[in-house]
Amino acid sequence: MKTGNVKQVAAFGKLVGICNDLGAGYNPSKEALQLNAITSLFTQAQQSLEAMRVARTNYILAVNERQEIFAGVYTRSSRVVRALVSTESSMENIRDAKLLKRKLNPSLPGKMVSAPSAGQEGSNAIISRTSSRLDFDGVADTFARLVKLVESIPAYAPNEADLKVSALKSMHADLISQSQAVANAVHALAMARISRNSMITGKDGLIQTANAVKDYIRSVYGVRSEQAKELGKLRLVA
């Protein structure tokens, strides 16, 4: 049975406390097992947990912000198409614009697939429909094509600020930027996870060091000593 990372670090902290209470009776020759070294290792482990919390929070915030930005794409696209229809544009242009708008419609039937989250950290997996290209890259690309289309149509010249081509281009830039922000957050989360795991289960990490510390204390006081019994209460397992 695996023990949670937070509990692993907490258990190591208790081990450091036991070593400190032993005073002069805890005097290993190996530098990595000395009190200053294991205290420093404990601090680093706590920092790795905090870095993981920060990275996970940043990831969730980035995903939420991306959701909010992308949520407005279909509504804006629908308004763009209606503005285009109200002009004297050709039926071909209107047909193409409506086709692009339809690809952005979140209510279209289609095969449901779950978009992956970052290592399953958090509950922000997004449901998309492959037939309507409702993955984030697909939405951004389809919206860019719609913007390019209306930009090439002289009759498309709305007075509404948020329907102007410049505003649509700005919105597309925001879509790209926020998708990149999520990608960056995913990478940061992965790096934080790797660092945390290495700190706990890696070479010279918490578990390996804790086992060595326990062996040292048992060698000094004996496996049936009160000191050894205290060690038995601490569970640090890979």
C-alpha positions as CSV (number, residue, x, y, z in Angstrom):
1,M,0.0,0.0,0.0
2,K,1.5,3.3,-1.1
3,T,1.8,6.2,1.4
4,G,0.9,9.7,0.3
5,N,3.8,12.1,-0.4
6,V,2.7,14.5,2.3
7,K,2.6,11.7,4.8
8,Q,6.0,10.5,3.7
9,V,7.5,13.9,4.3
10,A,5.7,14.3,7.6
11,A,7.1,10.9,8.7
12,F,10.6,11.9,7.8
13,G,10.2,15.1,9.8
14,K,9.3,12.9,12.8
15,L,12.4,10.8,12.2
16,V,14.5,14.0,12.2
17,G,12.9,14.9,15.5
18,I,13.8,11.4,17.0
19,C,17.4,11.9,15.9
20,N,17.5,15.3,17.4
21,D,16.1,14.0,20.7
22,L,18.9,11.4,20.8
23,G,21.4,14.2,21.2
24,A,25.0,13.0,21.3
25,G,23.7,9.5,21.0
26,Y,23.0,10.1,17.4
27,N,26.4,10.5,15.7
28,P,26.7,8.7,12.4
29,S,29.9,8.8,10.5
30,K,28.3,9.2,7.1
31,E,27.8,12.9,6.4
32,A,24.5,12.4,4.6
33,L,23.0,10.9,7.8
34,Q,24.2,13.6,10.2
35,L,21.6,15.8,11.8
36,N,22.3,18.9,9.7
37,A,22.1,16.9,6.5
38,I,18.8,15.2,7.2
39,T,17.3,18.4,8.5
40,S,18.3,20.1,5.3
41,L,16.8,17.2,3.3
42,F,13.6,17.5,5.2
43,T,13.4,21.3,4.4
44,Q,14.0,20.5,0.7
45,A,11.3,17.9,0.7
46,Q,8.8,20.4,2.2
47,Q,9.8,22.9,-0.5
48,S,9.2,20.3,-3.2
49,L,5.7,19.7,-1.9
50,E,5.0,23.4,-1.9
51,A,6.4,23.8,-5.4
52,M,4.0,21.0,-6.5
53,R,1.0,22.8,-4.9
54,V,1.9,26.0,-6.6
55,A,2.4,24.3,-10.0
56,R,-0.9,22.5,-9.7
57,T,-2.7,25.7,-8.7
58,N,-1.2,27.6,-11.6
59,Y,-2.2,24.7,-14.0
60,I,-5.8,24.8,-12.7
61,L,-6.0,28.6,-13.0
62,A,-4.6,28.5,-16.6
63,V,-7.1,25.8,-17.6
64,N,-10.0,27.8,-16.1
65,E,-8.9,31.0,-17.9
66,R,-8.6,29.1,-21.2
67,Q,-12.1,27.7,-20.7
68,E,-13.4,31.2,-20.1
69,I,-11.7,32.7,-23.2
70,F,-12.7,29.8,-25.5
71,A,-16.3,29.8,-24.2
72,G,-17.0,33.1,-26.1
73,V,-15.8,31.9,-29.5
74,Y,-19.0,30.5,-30.8
75,T,-21.1,33.5,-29.7
76,R,-18.7,35.9,-31.3
77,S,-18.6,33.8,-34.4
78,S,-22.3,33.8,-34.7
79,R,-22.5,37.5,-34.4
80,V,-19.8,37.8,-37.1
81,V,-21.8,35.7,-39.5
82,R,-25.0,37.6,-38.8
83,A,-23.1,40.9,-39.5
84,L,-21.9,39.4,-42.7
85,V,-25.3,38.2,-43.8
86,S,-26.7,41.7,-43.2
87,T,-24.3,43.0,-45.9
88,E,-24.5,42.6,-49.7
89,S,-21.9,39.8,-49.6
90,S,-22.1,36.9,-52.0
91,M,-24.0,33.8,-51.1
92,E,-20.8,31.8,-51.5
93,N,-19.1,33.9,-48.8
94,I,-22.0,33.6,-46.5
95,R,-22.1,29.8,-47.0
96,D,-18.4,29.5,-46.2
97,A,-18.7,31.7,-43.1
98,K,-21.7,29.6,-41.9
99,L,-19.8,26.4,-42.4
100,L,-16.9,27.7,-40.3
101,K,-19.4,28.8,-37.6
102,R,-21.0,25.4,-37.6
103,K,-17.7,23.7,-36.9
104,L,-17.4,25.8,-33.8
105,N,-20.9,24.9,-32.5
106,P,-20.5,23.1,-29.1
107,S,-24.0,21.6,-29.4
108,L,-23.4,19.6,-32.6
109,P,-23.7,15.8,-32.3
110,G,-20.5,13.9,-32.7
111,K,-18.2,11.3,-31.2
112,M,-17.4,12.3,-27.6
113,V,-13.8,12.1,-26.5
114,S,-12.1,13.2,-23.4
115,A,-9.2,15.7,-23.8
116,P,-6.3,14.6,-21.6
117,S,-5.4,16.7,-18.5
118,A,-1.9,17.1,-17.3
119,G,-1.0,13.7,-15.8
120,Q,-4.5,13.6,-14.4
121,E,-3.7,16.4,-12.0
122,G,-6.9,18.1,-11.3
123,S,-10.4,17.6,-12.6
124,N,-10.3,19.9,-15.6
125,A,-10.4,17.4,-18.4
126,I,-12.3,18.9,-21.3
127,I,-15.0,17.1,-23.3
128,S,-14.7,17.7,-27.0
129,R,-16.4,16.4,-30.2
130,T,-14.1,15.3,-32.9
131,S,-16.6,15.9,-35.7
132,S,-16.9,19.6,-34.9
133,R,-13.2,20.2,-34.1
134,L,-13.9,21.3,-30.6
135,D,-10.3,20.7,-29.4
136,F,-8.6,23.9,-28.4
137,D,-6.2,24.0,-31.3
138,G,-9.0,23.2,-33.7
139,V,-11.2,26.0,-32.3
140,A,-8.4,28.5,-32.6
141,D,-7.6,27.4,-36.2
142,T,-11.2,27.5,-37.3
143,F,-11.8,30.9,-35.8
144,A,-8.6,32.2,-37.5
145,R,-10.1,30.9,-40.8
146,L,-13.3,32.8,-40.2
147,V,-11.4,36.0,-39.4
148,K,-9.4,35.6,-42.5
149,L,-12.5,35.1,-44.6
150,V,-14.3,38.2,-43.4
151,E,-11.1,40.3,-43.6
152,S,-11.1,39.5,-47.3
153,I,-14.7,40.7,-47.8
154,P,-14.9,44.4,-48.4
155,A,-18.5,44.5,-47.5
156,Y,-17.7,43.3,-44.0
157,A,-17.2,46.6,-42.1
158,P,-19.2,46.5,-38.9
159,N,-19.4,49.6,-36.6
160,E,-19.4,47.4,-33.5
161,A,-15.9,47.5,-31.9
162,D,-15.8,43.8,-30.9
163,L,-16.9,42.7,-34.4
164,K,-14.2,44.6,-36.3
165,V,-11.4,42.5,-37.9
166,S,-8.8,44.0,-35.5
167,A,-10.8,42.9,-32.5
168,L,-11.3,39.4,-34.0
169,K,-7.6,39.2,-34.6
170,S,-6.9,40.2,-31.0
171,M,-9.3,37.5,-29.8
172,H,-7.5,34.9,-31.8
173,A,-4.2,36.1,-30.4
174,D,-5.7,35.6,-26.9
175,L,-6.8,32.1,-27.8
176,I,-3.3,31.2,-28.9
177,S,-1.7,32.9,-25.9
178,Q,-3.9,31.2,-23.3
179,S,-3.4,27.8,-24.9
180,Q,0.4,28.4,-24.7
181,A,-0.1,29.4,-21.0
182,V,-1.8,26.0,-20.3
183,A,1.0,24.2,-22.2
184,N,3.6,26.1,-20.0
185,A,1.7,25.2,-16.9
186,V,1.5,21.6,-17.9
187,H,5.3,21.5,-18.3
188,A,5.9,23.3,-15.0
189,L,3.6,20.8,-13.3
190,A,5.5,17.9,-14.8
191,M,8.8,19.3,-13.7
192,A,7.6,19.9,-10.2
193,R,6.3,16.3,-10.0
194,I,9.6,14.9,-11.2
195,S,11.5,17.0,-8.6
196,R,9.1,16.0,-5.8
197,N,9.3,12.3,-6.7
198,S,13.0,12.4,-7.0
199,M,13.3,14.1,-3.6
200,I,11.1,11.3,-2.0
201,T,11.9,8.1,-3.8
202,G,15.1,8.9,-5.8
203,K,18.7,8.2,-5.0
204,D,19.7,9.7,-1.6
205,G,16.0,10.8,-1.2
206,L,13.8,10.7,1.8
207,I,13.0,6.9,1.8
208,Q,16.6,5.8,1.1
209,T,18.0,8.2,3.8
210,A,15.3,7.2,6.3
211,N,16.1,3.5,5.9
212,A,19.8,4.3,6.5
213,V,19.0,6.4,9.5
214,K,16.9,3.6,11.0
215,D,19.6,1.0,10.4
216,Y,22.1,3.2,12.1
217,I,19.9,3.8,15.2
218,R,19.2,0.1,15.4
219,S,22.9,-0.7,15.2
220,V,23.6,1.6,18.1
221,Y,20.7,0.8,20.4
222,G,19.6,-2.6,19.3
223,V,16.5,-3.8,17.4
224,R,14.6,-4.4,20.6
225,S,15.4,-1.0,22.2
226,E,12.8,1.7,22.9
227,Q,14.5,3.9,20.3
228,A,14.0,1.1,17.7
229,K,10.4,0.7,18.7
230,E,9.8,4.4,17.9
231,L,11.2,3.9,14.5
232,G,8.7,1.2,13.8
233,K,5.9,3.7,14.0
234,L,7.2,5.6,11.0
235,R,6.2,4.4,7.6
236,L,8.2,5.6,4.6
237,V,7.7,3.2,1.7
238,A,8.2,3.6,-2.1
